[in-house]
Amino acid sequence: MKLVETKCAACKSSIFVYEDFLREDMYCTLHCMESANSGNVMVKESAALISANMA
Ligand SMILES: [Zn+2]
């Protein structure tokens, strides 16, 4: 899979995600995700992906 660059939807920091998992709204940290949304299934998927990238 190929990594692509996108921007955090909250703070606009550059983040890298696999293109197959790219969403409209991506977040660099859980804090950014929580500050922008709450209880959204798509956001939870994005958070799991970001955690995997940081591991
Ligand atoms: Zn952010």
mmCIF file of the protein (N, C-alpha, C, O) and its ligand, coordinates in Angstrom:
data_MODEL
# 
_entry.id   MODEL 
# 
loop_
_entity.id 
_entity.type 
_entity.pdbx_number_of_molecules 
1 polymer     1 
2 non-polymer 1 
# 
_entity_poly.entity_id                      1 
_entity_poly.type                           'polypeptide(L)' 
_entity_poly.nstd_linkage                   no 
_entity_poly.nstd_monomer                   no 
_entity_poly.pdbx_seq_one_letter_code       MKLVETKCAACKSSIFVYEDFLREDMYCTLHCMESANSGNVMVKESAALISANMA 
_entity_poly.pdbx_seq_one_letter_code_can   MKLVETKCAACKSSIFVYEDFLREDMYCTLHCMESANSGNVMVKESAALISANMA 
_entity_poly.pdbx_strand_id                 A 
# 
loop_
_entity_poly_seq.entity_id 
_entity_poly_seq.num 
_entity_poly_seq.mon_id 
_entity_poly_seq.hetero 
1 1  MET n 
1 2  LYS n 
1 3  LEU n 
1 4  VAL n 
1 5  GLU n 
1 6  THR n 
1 7  LYS n 
1 8  CYS n 
1 9  ALA n 
1 10 ALA n 
1 11 CYS n 
1 12 LYS n 
1 13 SER n 
1 14 SER n 
1 15 ILE n 
1 16 PHE n 
1 17 VAL n 
1 18 TYR n 
1 19 GLU n 
1 20 ASP n 
1 21 PHE n 
1 22 LEU n 
1 23 ARG n 
1 24 GLU n 
1 25 ASP n 
1 26 MET n 
1 27 TYR n 
1 28 CYS n 
1 29 THR n 
1 30 LEU n 
1 31 HIS n 
1 32 CYS n 
1 33 MET n 
1 34 GLU n 
1 35 SER n 
1 36 ALA n 
1 37 ASN n 
1 38 SER n 
1 39 GLY n 
1 40 ASN n 
1 41 VAL n 
1 42 MET n 
1 43 VAL n 
1 44 LYS n 
1 45 GLU n 
1 46 SER n 
1 47 ALA n 
1 48 ALA n 
1 49 LEU n 
1 50 ILE n 
1 51 SER n 
1 52 ALA n 
1 53 ASN n 
1 54 MET n 
1 55 ALA n 
# 
loop_
_struct_asym.id 
_struct_asym.entity_id 
A 1 
B 2 
# 
loop_
_chem_comp.id 
_chem_comp.type 
_chem_comp.mon_nstd_flag 
ALA 'L-peptide linking' y 
ARG 'L-peptide linking' y 
ASN 'L-peptide linking' y 
ASP 'L-peptide linking' y 
CYS 'L-peptide linking' y 
GLU 'L-peptide linking' y 
GLY 'peptide linking'   y 
HIS 'L-peptide linking' y 
ILE 'L-peptide linking' y 
LEU 'L-peptide linking' y 
LYS 'L-peptide linking' y 
MET 'L-peptide linking' y 
PHE 'L-peptide linking' y 
SER 'L-peptide linking' y 
THR 'L-peptide linking' y 
TYR 'L-peptide linking' y 
VAL 'L-peptide linking' y 
ZN  non-polymer         . 
# 
_pdbx_entity_nonpoly.entity_id   2 
_pdbx_entity_nonpoly.name        ? 
_pdbx_entity_nonpoly.comp_id     ZN 
# 
_pdbx_nonpoly_scheme.asym_id         B 
_pdbx_nonpoly_scheme.entity_id       2 
_pdbx_nonpoly_scheme.mon_id          ZN 
_pdbx_nonpoly_scheme.ndb_seq_num     1 
_pdbx_nonpoly_scheme.pdb_seq_num     101 
_pdbx_nonpoly_scheme.auth_seq_num    101 
_pdbx_nonpoly_scheme.pdb_mon_id      ZN 
_pdbx_nonpoly_scheme.auth_mon_id     ZN 
_pdbx_nonpoly_scheme.pdb_strand_id   A 
_pdbx_nonpoly_scheme.pdb_ins_code    . 
# 
loop_
_atom_site.group_PDB 
_atom_site.id 
_atom_site.type_symbol 
_atom_site.label_atom_id 
_atom_site.label_alt_id 
_atom_site.label_comp_id 
_atom_site.label_asym_id 
_atom_site.label_entity_id 
_atom_site.label_seq_id 
_atom_site.pdbx_PDB_ins_code 
_atom_site.Cartn_x 
_atom_site.Cartn_y 
_atom_site.Cartn_z 
_atom_site.occupancy 
_atom_site.B_iso_or_equiv 
_atom_site.pdbx_formal_charge 
_atom_site.auth_seq_id 
_atom_site.auth_comp_id 
_atom_site.auth_asym_id 
_atom_site.auth_atom_id 
_atom_site.pdbx_PDB_model_num 
ATOM   1   N  N  . MET A 1 1  ? 0.850   -1.207 0.000  1.00 0.00 ? 1   MET A N  1 
ATOM   2   C  CA . MET A 1 1  ? 0.000   0.000  0.000  1.00 0.00 ? 1   MET A CA 1 
ATOM   3   C  C  . MET A 1 1  ? 0.879   1.248  0.000  1.00 0.00 ? 1   MET A C  1 
ATOM   4   O  O  . MET A 1 1  ? 2.009   1.231  0.487  1.00 0.00 ? 1   MET A O  1 
ATOM   5   N  N  . LYS A 1 2  ? 0.349   2.302  -0.543 1.00 0.00 ? 2   LYS A N  1 
ATOM   6   C  CA . LYS A 1 2  ? 1.085   3.544  -0.691 1.00 0.00 ? 2   LYS A CA 1 
ATOM   7   C  C  . LYS A 1 2  ? 0.643   4.563  0.361  1.00 0.00 ? 2   LYS A C  1 
ATOM   8   O  O  . LYS A 1 2  ? -0.551  4.727  0.613  1.00 0.00 ? 2   LYS A O  1 
ATOM   9   N  N  . LEU A 1 3  ? 1.618   5.247  0.973  1.00 0.00 ? 3   LEU A N  1 
ATOM   10  C  CA . LEU A 1 3  ? 1.302   6.311  1.913  1.00 0.00 ? 3   LEU A CA 1 
ATOM   11  C  C  . LEU A 1 3  ? 1.098   7.618  1.157  1.00 0.00 ? 3   LEU A C  1 
ATOM   12  O  O  . LEU A 1 3  ? 1.856   7.947  0.244  1.00 0.00 ? 3   LEU A O  1 
ATOM   13  N  N  . VAL A 1 4  ? 0.074   8.348  1.546  1.00 0.00 ? 4   VAL A N  1 
ATOM   14  C  CA . VAL A 1 4  ? -0.183  9.649  0.939  1.00 0.00 ? 4   VAL A CA 1 
ATOM   15  C  C  . VAL A 1 4  ? -0.257  10.705 2.042  1.00 0.00 ? 4   VAL A C  1 
ATOM   16  O  O  . VAL A 1 4  ? -0.625  10.409 3.179  1.00 0.00 ? 4   VAL A O  1 
ATOM   17  N  N  . GLU A 1 5  ? 0.098   11.935 1.689  1.00 0.00 ? 5   GLU A N  1 
ATOM   18  C  CA . GLU A 1 5  ? 0.060   13.020 2.662  1.00 0.00 ? 5   GLU A CA 1 
ATOM   19  C  C  . GLU A 1 5  ? -1.301  13.701 2.635  1.00 0.00 ? 5   GLU A C  1 
ATOM   20  O  O  . GLU A 1 5  ? -1.862  13.954 1.569  1.00 0.00 ? 5   GLU A O  1 
ATOM   21  N  N  . THR A 1 6  ? -1.826  13.996 3.830  1.00 0.00 ? 6   THR A N  1 
ATOM   22  C  CA . THR A 1 6  ? -3.054  14.765 3.932  1.00 0.00 ? 6   THR A CA 1 
ATOM   23  C  C  . THR A 1 6  ? -2.894  15.729 5.102  1.00 0.00 ? 6   THR A C  1 
ATOM   24  O  O  . THR A 1 6  ? -1.827  15.791 5.713  1.00 0.00 ? 6   THR A O  1 
ATOM   25  N  N  . LYS A 1 7  ? -3.928  16.467 5.411  1.00 0.00 ? 7   LYS A N  1 
ATOM   26  C  CA . LYS A 1 7  ? -3.859  17.439 6.499  1.00 0.00 ? 7   LYS A CA 1 
ATOM   27  C  C  . LYS A 1 7  ? -4.843  17.081 7.591  1.00 0.00 ? 7   LYS A C  1 
ATOM   28  O  O  . LYS A 1 7  ? -5.962  16.648 7.317  1.00 0.00 ? 7   LYS A O  1 
ATOM   29  N  N  . CYS A 1 8  ? -4.420  17.262 8.830  1.00 0.00 ? 8   CYS A N  1 
ATOM   30  C  CA . CYS A 1 8  ? -5.323  17.106 9.960  1.00 0.00 ? 8   CYS A CA 1 
ATOM   31  C  C  . CYS A 1 8  ? -6.493  18.077 9.801  1.00 0.00 ? 8   CYS A C  1 
ATOM   32  O  O  . CYS A 1 8  ? -6.292  19.264 9.545  1.00 0.00 ? 8   CYS A O  1 
ATOM   33  N  N  . ALA A 1 9  ? -7.719  17.564 9.956  1.00 0.00 ? 9   ALA A N  1 
ATOM   34  C  CA . ALA A 1 9  ? -8.904  18.400 9.768  1.00 0.00 ? 9   ALA A CA 1 
ATOM   35  C  C  . ALA A 1 9  ? -9.073  19.425 10.884 1.00 0.00 ? 9   ALA A C  1 
ATOM   36  O  O  . ALA A 1 9  ? -9.830  20.384 10.736 1.00 0.00 ? 9   ALA A O  1 
ATOM   37  N  N  . ALA A 1 10 ? -8.369  19.227 12.005 1.00 0.00 ? 10  ALA A N  1 
ATOM   38  C  CA . ALA A 1 10 ? -8.490  20.150 13.136 1.00 0.00 ? 10  ALA A CA 1 
ATOM   39  C  C  . ALA A 1 10 ? -7.368  21.184 13.148 1.00 0.00 ? 10  ALA A C  1 
ATOM   40  O  O  . ALA A 1 10 ? -7.641  22.383 13.215 1.00 0.00 ? 10  ALA A O  1 
ATOM   41  N  N  . CYS A 1 11 ? -6.108  20.744 13.086 1.00 0.00 ? 11  CYS A N  1 
ATOM   42  C  CA . CYS A 1 11 ? -4.989  21.674 13.269 1.00 0.00 ? 11  CYS A CA 1 
ATOM   43  C  C  . CYS A 1 11 ? -4.168  21.885 11.985 1.00 0.00 ? 11  CYS A C  1 
ATOM   44  O  O  . CYS A 1 11 ? -3.241  22.695 11.965 1.00 0.00 ? 11  CYS A O  1 
ATOM   45  N  N  . LYS A 1 12 ? -4.514  21.154 10.918 1.00 0.00 ? 12  LYS A N  1 
ATOM   46  C  CA . LYS A 1 12 ? -3.879  21.310 9.600  1.00 0.00 ? 12  LYS A CA 1 
ATOM   47  C  C  . LYS A 1 12 ? -2.434  20.816 9.539  1.00 0.00 ? 12  LYS A C  1 
ATOM   48  O  O  . LYS A 1 12 ? -1.714  21.128 8.590  1.00 0.00 ? 12  LYS A O  1 
ATOM   49  N  N  . SER A 1 13 ? -2.011  20.060 10.527 1.00 0.00 ? 13  SER A N  1 
ATOM   50  C  CA . SER A 1 13 ? -0.699  19.440 10.446 1.00 0.00 ? 13  SER A CA 1 
ATOM   51  C  C  . SER A 1 13 ? -0.684  18.383 9.345  1.00 0.00 ? 13  SER A C  1 
ATOM   52  O  O  . SER A 1 13 ? -1.707  17.762 9.058  1.00 0.00 ? 13  SER A O  1 
ATOM   53  N  N  . SER A 1 14 ? 0.466   18.187 8.740  1.00 0.00 ? 14  SER A N  1 
ATOM   54  C  CA . SER A 1 14 ? 0.597   17.142 7.738  1.00 0.00 ? 14  SER A CA 1 
ATOM   55  C  C  . SER A 1 14 ? 0.597   15.778 8.415  1.00 0.00 ? 14  SER A C  1 
ATOM   56  O  O  . SER A 1 14 ? 1.272   15.568 9.422  1.00 0.00 ? 14  SER A O  1 
ATOM   57  N  N  . ILE A 1 15 ? -0.169  14.861 7.847  1.00 0.00 ? 15  ILE A N  1 
ATOM   58  C  CA . ILE A 1 15 ? -0.178  13.482 8.341  1.00 0.00 ? 15  ILE A CA 1 
ATOM   59  C  C  . ILE A 1 15 ? -0.118  12.543 7.143  1.00 0.00 ? 15  ILE A C  1 
ATOM   60  O  O  . ILE A 1 15 ? -0.489  12.913 6.029  1.00 0.00 ? 15  ILE A O  1 
ATOM   61  N  N  . PHE A 1 16 ? 0.350   11.335 7.383  1.00 0.00 ? 16  PHE A N  1 
ATOM   62  C  CA . PHE A 1 16 ? 0.480   10.359 6.313  1.00 0.00 ? 16  PHE A CA 1 
ATOM   63  C  C  . PHE A 1 16 ? -0.404  9.157  6.604  1.00 0.00 ? 16  PHE A C  1 
ATOM   64  O  O  . PHE A 1 16 ? -0.388  8.598  7.700  1.00 0.00 ? 16  PHE A O  1 
ATOM   65  N  N  . VAL A 1 17 ? -1.181  8.773  5.586  1.00 0.00 ? 17  VAL A N  1 
ATOM   66  C  CA . VAL A 1 17 ? -2.079  7.622  5.743  1.00 0.00 ? 17  VAL A CA 1 
ATOM   67  C  C  . VAL A 1 17 ? -1.978  6.756  4.494  1.00 0.00 ? 17  VAL A C  1 
ATOM   68  O  O  . VAL A 1 17 ? -1.614  7.241  3.423  1.00 0.00 ? 17  VAL A O  1 
ATOM   69  N  N  . TYR A 1 18 ? -2.298  5.488  4.632  1.00 0.00 ? 18  TYR A N  1 
ATOM   70  C  CA . TYR A 1 18 ? -2.394  4.634  3.458  1.00 0.00 ? 18  TYR A CA 1 
ATOM   71  C  C  . TYR A 1 18 ? -3.564  5.097  2.601  1.00 0.00 ? 18  TYR A C  1 
ATOM   72  O  O  . TYR A 1 18 ? -4.653  5.347  3.118  1.00 0.00 ? 18  TYR A O  1 
ATOM   73  N  N  . GLU A 1 19 ? -3.347  5.211  1.303  1.00 0.00 ? 19  GLU A N  1 
ATOM   74  C  CA . GLU A 1 19 ? -4.368  5.784  0.423  1.00 0.00 ? 19  GLU A CA 1 
ATOM   75  C  C  . GLU A 1 19 ? -5.669  4.994  0.468  1.00 0.00 ? 19  GLU A C  1 
ATOM   76  O  O  . GLU A 1 19 ? -6.745  5.560  0.277  1.00 0.00 ? 19  GLU A O  1 
ATOM   77  N  N  . ASP A 1 20 ? -5.581  3.689  0.720  1.00 0.00 ? 20  ASP A N  1 
ATOM   78  C  CA . ASP A 1 20 ? -6.800  2.882  0.799  1.00 0.00 ? 20  ASP A CA 1 
ATOM   79  C  C  . ASP A 1 20 ? -7.673  3.286  1.977  1.00 0.00 ? 20  ASP A C  1 
ATOM   80  O  O  . ASP A 1 20 ? -8.874  3.019  1.974  1.00 0.00 ? 20  ASP A O  1 
ATOM   81  N  N  . PHE A 1 21 ? -7.079  3.933  2.994  1.00 0.00 ? 21  PHE A N  1 
ATOM   82  C  CA . PHE A 1 21 ? -7.814  4.309  4.199  1.00 0.00 ? 21  PHE A CA 1 
ATOM   83  C  C  . PHE A 1 21 ? -8.066  5.804  4.288  1.00 0.00 ? 21  PHE A C  1 
ATOM   84  O  O  . PHE A 1 21 ? -8.564  6.292  5.303  1.00 0.00 ? 21  PHE A O  1 
ATOM   85  N  N  . LEU A 1 22 ? -7.728  6.526  3.244  1.00 0.00 ? 22  LEU A N  1 
ATOM   86  C  CA . LEU A 1 22 ? -7.887  7.971  3.274  1.00 0.00 ? 22  LEU A CA 1 
ATOM   87  C  C  . LEU A 1 22 ? -9.359  8.358  3.396  1.00 0.00 ? 22  LEU A C  1 
ATOM   88  O  O  . LEU A 1 22 ? -10.217 7.821  2.694  1.00 0.00 ? 22  LEU A O  1 
ATOM   89  N  N  . ARG A 1 23 ? -9.634  9.297  4.298  1.00 0.00 ? 23  ARG A N  1 
ATOM   90  C  CA . ARG A 1 23 ? -10.992 9.810  4.496  1.00 0.00 ? 23  ARG A CA 1 
ATOM   91  C  C  . ARG A 1 23 ? -10.965 11.324 4.254  1.00 0.00 ? 23  ARG A C  1 
ATOM   92  O  O  . ARG A 1 23 ? -9.904  11.943 4.174  1.00 0.00 ? 23  ARG A O  1 
ATOM   93  N  N  . GLU A 1 24 ? -12.152 11.888 4.143  1.00 0.00 ? 24  GLU A N  1 
ATOM   94  C  CA . GLU A 1 24 ? -12.219 13.340 3.969  1.00 0.00 ? 24  GLU A CA 1 
ATOM   95  C  C  . GLU A 1 24 ? -11.626 14.060 5.169  1.00 0.00 ? 24  GLU A C  1 
ATOM   96  O  O  . GLU A 1 24 ? -10.858 15.010 5.020  1.00 0.00 ? 24  GLU A O  1 
ATOM   97  N  N  . ASP A 1 25 ? -11.991 13.596 6.361  1.00 0.00 ? 25  ASP A N  1 
ATOM   98  C  CA . ASP A 1 25 ? -11.514 14.242 7.585  1.00 0.00 ? 25  ASP A CA 1 
ATOM   99  C  C  . ASP A 1 25 ? -10.592 13.295 8.338  1.00 0.00 ? 25  ASP A C  1 
ATOM   100 O  O  . ASP A 1 25 ? -11.030 12.274 8.866  1.00 0.00 ? 25  ASP A O  1 
ATOM   101 N  N  . MET A 1 26 ? -9.316  13.642 8.381  1.00 0.00 ? 26  MET A N  1 
ATOM   102 C  CA . MET A 1 26 ? -8.333  12.859 9.115  1.00 0.00 ? 26  MET A CA 1 
ATOM   103 C  C  . MET A 1 26 ? -7.759  13.729 10.225 1.00 0.00 ? 26  MET A C  1 
ATOM   104 O  O  . MET A 1 26 ? -7.724  14.955 10.113 1.00 0.00 ? 26  MET A O  1 
ATOM   105 N  N  . TYR A 1 27 ? -7.308  13.083 11.297 1.00 0.00 ? 27  TYR A N  1 
ATOM   106 C  CA . TYR A 1 27 ? -6.798  13.834 12.449 1.00 0.00 ? 27  TYR A CA 1 
ATOM   107 C  C  . TYR A 1 27 ? -5.443  13.282 12.868 1.00 0.00 ? 27  TYR A C  1 
ATOM   108 O  O  . TYR A 1 27 ? -5.214  12.073 12.813 1.00 0.00 ? 27  TYR A O  1 
ATOM   109 N  N  . CYS A 1 28 ? -4.537  14.177 13.290 1.00 0.00 ? 28  CYS A N  1 
ATOM   110 C  CA . CYS A 1 28 ? -3.186  13.737 13.640 1.00 0.00 ? 28  CYS A CA 1 
ATOM   111 C  C  . CYS A 1 28 ? -3.145  13.118 15.025 1.00 0.00 ? 28  CYS A C  1 
ATOM   112 O  O  . CYS A 1 28 ? -2.289  12.278 15.303 1.00 0.00 ? 28  CYS A O  1 
ATOM   113 N  N  . THR A 1 29 ? -4.052  13.518 15.891 1.00 0.00 ? 29  THR A N  1 
ATOM   114 C  CA . THR A 1 29 ? -4.069  12.979 17.255 1.00 0.00 ? 29  THR A CA 1 
ATOM   115 C  C  . THR A 1 29 ? -5.507  12.765 17.708 1.00 0.00 ? 29  THR A C  1 
ATOM   116 O  O  . THR A 1 29 ? -6.447  13.304 17.123 1.00 0.00 ? 29  THR A O  1 
ATOM   117 N  N  . LEU A 1 30 ? -5.657  11.971 18.757 1.00 0.00 ? 30  LEU A N  1 
ATOM   118 C  CA . LEU A 1 30 ? -6.990  11.782 19.336 1.00 0.00 ? 30  LEU A CA 1 
ATOM   119 C  C  . LEU A 1 30 ? -7.544  13.102 19.845 1.00 0.00 ? 30  LEU A C  1 
ATOM   120 O  O  . LEU A 1 30 ? -8.748  13.349 19.785 1.00 0.00 ? 30  LEU A O  1 
ATOM   121 N  N  . HIS A 1 31 ? -6.644  13.954 20.352 1.00 0.00 ? 31  HIS A N  1 
ATOM   122 C  CA . HIS A 1 31 ? -7.097  15.257 20.848 1.00 0.00 ? 31  HIS A CA 1 
ATOM   123 C  C  . HIS A 1 31 ? -7.745  16.061 19.722 1.00 0.00 ? 31  HIS A C  1 
ATOM   124 O  O  . HIS A 1 31 ? -8.815  16.640 19.911 1.00 0.00 ? 31  HIS A O  1 
ATOM   125 N  N  . CYS A 1 32 ? -7.113  16.101 18.566 1.00 0.00 ? 32  CYS A N  1 
ATOM   126 C  CA . CYS A 1 32 ? -7.677  16.819 17.425 1.00 0.00 ? 32  CYS A CA 1 
ATOM   127 C  C  . CYS A 1 32 ? -9.017  16.218 17.015 1.00 0.00 ? 32  CYS A C  1 
ATOM   128 O  O  . CYS A 1 32 ? -9.969  16.943 16.725 1.00 0.00 ? 32  CYS A O  1 
ATOM   129 N  N  . MET A 1 33 ? -9.084  14.897 16.993 1.00 0.00 ? 33  MET A N  1 
ATOM   130 C  CA . MET A 1 33 ? -10.316 14.223 16.616 1.00 0.00 ? 33  MET A CA 1 
ATOM   131 C  C  . MET A 1 33 ? -11.440 14.588 17.571 1.00 0.00 ? 33  MET A C  1 
ATOM   132 O  O  . MET A 1 33 ? -12.552 14.903 17.149 1.00 0.00 ? 33  MET A O  1 
ATOM   133 N  N  . GLU A 1 34 ? -11.135 14.542 18.872 1.00 0.00 ? 34  GLU A N  1 
ATOM   134 C  CA . GLU A 1 34 ? -12.160 14.806 19.870 1.00 0.00 ? 34  GLU A CA 1 
ATOM   135 C  C  . GLU A 1 34 ? -12.578 16.271 19.867 1.00 0.00 ? 34  GLU A C  1 
ATOM   136 O  O  . GLU A 1 34 ? -13.730 16.586 20.168 1.00 0.00 ? 34  GLU A O  1 
ATOM   137 N  N  . SER A 1 35 ? -11.662 17.163 19.533 1.00 0.00 ? 35  SER A N  1 
ATOM   138 C  CA . SER A 1 35 ? -11.993 18.577 19.504 1.00 0.00 ? 35  SER A CA 1 
ATOM   139 C  C  . SER A 1 35 ? -12.889 18.919 18.317 1.00 0.00 ? 35  SER A C  1 
ATOM   140 O  O  . SER A 1 35 ? -13.590 19.931 18.338 1.00 0.00 ? 35  SER A O  1 
ATOM   141 N  N  . ALA A 1 36 ? -12.868 18.084 17.287 1.00 0.00 ? 36  ALA A N  1 
ATOM   142 C  CA . ALA A 1 36 ? -13.639 18.368 16.085 1.00 0.00 ? 36  ALA A CA 1 
ATOM   143 C  C  . ALA A 1 36 ? -14.932 17.562 16.003 1.00 0.00 ? 36  ALA A C  1 
ATOM   144 O  O  . ALA A 1 36 ? -15.889 17.994 15.360 1.00 0.00 ? 36  ALA A O  1 
ATOM   145 N  N  . ASN A 1 37 ? -14.971 16.399 16.645 1.00 0.00 ? 37  ASN A N  1 
ATOM   146 C  CA . ASN A 1 37 ? -16.118 15.504 16.517 1.00 0.00 ? 37  ASN A CA 1 
ATOM   147 C  C  . ASN A 1 37 ? -16.375 14.772 17.827 1.00 0.00 ? 37  ASN A C  1 
ATOM   148 O  O  . ASN A 1 37 ? -15.567 14.808 18.755 1.00 0.00 ? 37  ASN A O  1 
ATOM   149 N  N  . SER A 1 38 ? -17.538 14.101 17.873 1.00 0.00 ? 38  SER A N  1 
ATOM   150 C  CA . SER A 1 38 ? -17.793 13.204 18.991 1.00 0.00 ? 38  SER A CA 1 
ATOM   151 C  C  . SER A 1 38 ? -18.738 12.096 18.549 1.00 0.00 ? 38  SER A C  1 
ATOM   152 O  O  . SER A 1 38 ? -19.781 12.360 17.950 1.00 0.00 ? 38  SER A O  1 
ATOM   153 N  N  . GLY A 1 39 ? -18.362 10.840 18.851 1.00 0.00 ? 39  GLY A N  1 
ATOM   154 C  CA . GLY A 1 39 ? -19.233 9.703  18.621 1.00 0.00 ? 39  GLY A CA 1 
ATOM   155 C  C  . GLY A 1 39 ? -19.496 9.365  17.171 1.00 0.00 ? 39  GLY A C  1 
ATOM   156 O  O  . GLY A 1 39 ? -20.548 8.811  16.850 1.00 0.00 ? 39  GLY A O  1 
ATOM   157 N  N  . ASN A 1 40 ? -18.566 9.686  16.287 1.00 0.00 ? 40  ASN A N  1 
ATOM   158 C  CA . ASN A 1 40 ? -18.741 9.398  14.862 1.00 0.00 ? 40  ASN A CA 1 
ATOM   159 C  C  . ASN A 1 40 ? -17.963 8.138  14.495 1.00 0.00 ? 40  ASN A C  1 
ATOM   160 O  O  . ASN A 1 40 ? -16.779 8.019  14.808 1.00 0.00 ? 40  ASN A O  1 
ATOM   161 N  N  . VAL A 1 41 ? -18.635 7.196  13.828 1.00 0.00 ? 41  VAL A N  1 
ATOM   162 C  CA . VAL A 1 41 ? -17.993 5.912  13.505 1.00 0.00 ? 41  VAL A CA 1 
ATOM   163 C  C  . VAL A 1 41 ? -16.803 6.123  12.571 1.00 0.00 ? 41  VAL A C  1 
ATOM   164 O  O  . VAL A 1 41 ? -15.757 5.502  12.758 1.00 0.00 ? 41  VAL A O  1 
ATOM   165 N  N  . MET A 1 42 ? -16.948 6.983  11.579 1.00 0.00 ? 42  MET A N  1 
ATOM   166 C  CA . MET A 1 42 ? -15.849 7.240  10.650 1.00 0.00 ? 42  MET A CA 1 
ATOM   167 C  C  . MET A 1 42 ? -14.627 7.771  11.394 1.00 0.00 ? 42  MET A C  1 
ATOM   168 O  O  . MET A 1 42 ? -13.494 7.398  11.089 1.00 0.00 ? 42  MET A O  1 
ATOM   169 N  N  . VAL A 1 43 ? -14.865 8.638  12.363 1.00 0.00 ? 43  VAL A N  1 
ATOM   170 C  CA . VAL A 1 43 ? -13.763 9.209  13.130 1.00 0.00 ? 43  VAL A CA 1 
ATOM   171 C  C  . VAL A 1 43 ? -13.068 8.127  13.946 1.00 0.00 ? 43  VAL A C  1 
ATOM   172 O  O  . VAL A 1 43 ? -11.842 8.116  14.058 1.00 0.00 ? 43  VAL A O  1 
ATOM   173 N  N  . LYS A 1 44 ? -13.849 7.226  14.510 1.00 0.00 ? 44  LYS A N  1 
ATOM   174 C  CA . LYS A 1 44 ? -13.227 6.147  15.272 1.00 0.00 ? 44  LYS A CA 1 
ATOM   175 C  C  . LYS A 1 44 ? -12.319 5.313  14.374 1.00 0.00 ? 44  LYS A C  1 
ATOM   176 O  O  . LYS A 1 44 ? -11.236 4.908  14.796 1.00 0.00 ? 44  LYS A O  1 
ATOM   177 N  N  . GLU A 1 45 ? -12.744 5.055  13.149 1.00 0.00 ? 45  GLU A N  1 
ATOM   178 C  CA . GLU A 1 45 ? -11.903 4.306  12.213 1.00 0.00 ? 45  GLU A CA 1 
ATOM   179 C  C  . GLU A 1 45 ? -10.621 5.074  11.935 1.00 0.00 ? 45  GLU A C  1 
ATOM   180 O  O  . GLU A 1 45 ? -9.544  4.479  11.889 1.00 0.00 ? 45  GLU A O  1 
ATOM   181 N  N  . SER A 1 46 ? -10.719 6.369  11.751 1.00 0.00 ? 46  SER A N  1 
ATOM   182 C  CA . SER A 1 46 ? -9.541  7.179  11.490 1.00 0.00 ? 46  SER A CA 1 
ATOM   183 C  C  . SER A 1 46 ? -8.588  7.144  12.673 1.00 0.00 ? 46  SER A C  1 
ATOM   184 O  O  . SER A 1 46 ? -7.374  7.068  12.481 1.00 0.00 ? 46  SER A O  1 
ATOM   185 N  N  . ALA A 1 47 ? -9.102  7.197  13.872 1.00 0.00 ? 47  ALA A N  1 
ATOM   186 C  CA . ALA A 1 47 ? -8.261  7.180  15.059 1.00 0.00 ? 47  ALA A CA 1 
ATOM   187 C  C  . ALA A 1 47 ? -7.501  5.866  15.159 1.00 0.00 ? 47  ALA A C  1 
ATOM   188 O  O  . ALA A 1 47 ? -6.325  5.854  15.523 1.00 0.00 ? 47  ALA A O  1 
ATOM   189 N  N  . ALA A 1 48 ? -8.162  4.768  14.840 1.00 0.00 ? 48  ALA A N  1 
ATOM   190 C  CA . ALA A 1 48 ? -7.503  3.469  14.890 1.00 0.00 ? 48  ALA A CA 1 
ATOM   191 C  C  . ALA A 1 48 ? -6.369  3.431  13.877 1.00 0.00 ? 48  ALA A C  1 
ATOM   192 O  O  . ALA A 1 48 ? -5.294  2.901  14.161 1.00 0.00 ? 48  ALA A O  1 
ATOM   193 N  N  . LEU A 1 49 ? -6.605  3.988  12.710 1.00 0.00 ? 49  LEU A N  1 
ATOM   194 C  CA . LEU A 1 49 ? -5.585  4.011  11.665 1.00 0.00 ? 49  LEU A CA 1 
ATOM   195 C  C  . LEU A 1 49 ? -4.387  4.852  12.098 1.00 0.00 ? 49  LEU A C  1 
ATOM   196 O  O  . LEU A 1 49 ? -3.240  4.448  11.911 1.00 0.00 ? 49  LEU A O  1 
ATOM   197 N  N  . ILE A 1 50 ? -4.653  6.004  12.667 1.00 0.00 ? 50  ILE A N  1 
ATOM   198 C  CA . ILE A 1 50 ? -3.570  6.883  13.107 1.00 0.00 ? 50  ILE A CA 1 
ATOM   199 C  C  . ILE A 1 50 ? -2.759  6.198  14.195 1.00 0.00 ? 50  ILE A C  1 
ATOM   200 O  O  . ILE A 1 50 ? -1.531  6.292  14.205 1.00 0.00 ? 50  ILE A O  1 
ATOM   201 N  N  . SER A 1 51 ? -3.422  5.518  15.102 1.00 0.00 ? 51  SER A N  1 
ATOM   202 C  CA . SER A 1 51 ? -2.711  4.797  16.151 1.00 0.00 ? 51  SER A CA 1 
ATOM   203 C  C  . SER A 1 51 ? -1.790  3.740  15.545 1.00 0.00 ? 51  SER A C  1 
ATOM   204 O  O  . SER A 1 51 ? -0.674  3.535  16.021 1.00 0.00 ? 51  SER A O  1 
ATOM   205 N  N  . ALA A 1 52 ? -2.255  3.082  14.512 1.00 0.00 ? 52  ALA A N  1 
ATOM   206 C  CA . ALA A 1 52 ? -1.448  2.055  13.849 1.00 0.00 ? 52  ALA A CA 1 
ATOM   207 C  C  . ALA A 1 52 ? -0.209  2.695  13.194 1.00 0.00 ? 52  ALA A C  1 
ATOM   208 O  O  . ALA A 1 52 ? 0.880   2.122  13.226 1.00 0.00 ? 52  ALA A O  1 
ATOM   209 N  N  . ASN A 1 53 ? -0.382  3.857  12.615 1.00 0.00 ? 53  ASN A N  1 
ATOM   210 C  CA . ASN A 1 53 ? 0.737   4.538  11.972 1.00 0.00 ? 53  ASN A CA 1 
ATOM   211 C  C  . ASN A 1 53 ? 1.786   4.972  12.991 1.00 0.00 ? 53  ASN A C  1 
ATOM   212 O  O  . ASN A 1 53 ? 2.978   4.991  12.683 1.00 0.00 ? 53  ASN A O  1 
ATOM   213 N  N  . MET A 1 54 ? 1.355   5.318  14.188 1.00 0.00 ? 54  MET A N  1 
ATOM   214 C  CA . MET A 1 54 ? 2.288   5.796  15.209 1.00 0.00 ? 54  MET A CA 1 
ATOM   215 C  C  . MET A 1 54 ? 3.027   4.642  15.881 1.00 0.00 ? 54  MET A C  1 
ATOM   216 O  O  . MET A 1 54 ? 4.103   4.841  16.445 1.00 0.00 ? 54  MET A O  1 
ATOM   217 N  N  . ALA A 1 55 ? 2.459   3.440  15.825 1.00 0.00 ? 55  ALA A N  1 
ATOM   218 C  CA . ALA A 1 55 ? 3.061   2.292  16.508 1.00 0.00 ? 55  ALA A CA 1 
ATOM   219 C  C  . ALA A 1 55 ? 4.387   1.888  15.876 1.00 0.00 ? 55  ALA A C  1 
ATOM   220 O  O  . ALA A 1 55 ? 5.025   0.939  16.331 1.00 0.00 ? 55  ALA A O  1 
HETATM 221 ZN ZN . ZN  B 2 .  ? -4.249  17.817 14.446 1.00 0.00 2 101 ZN  A ZN 1 
# 
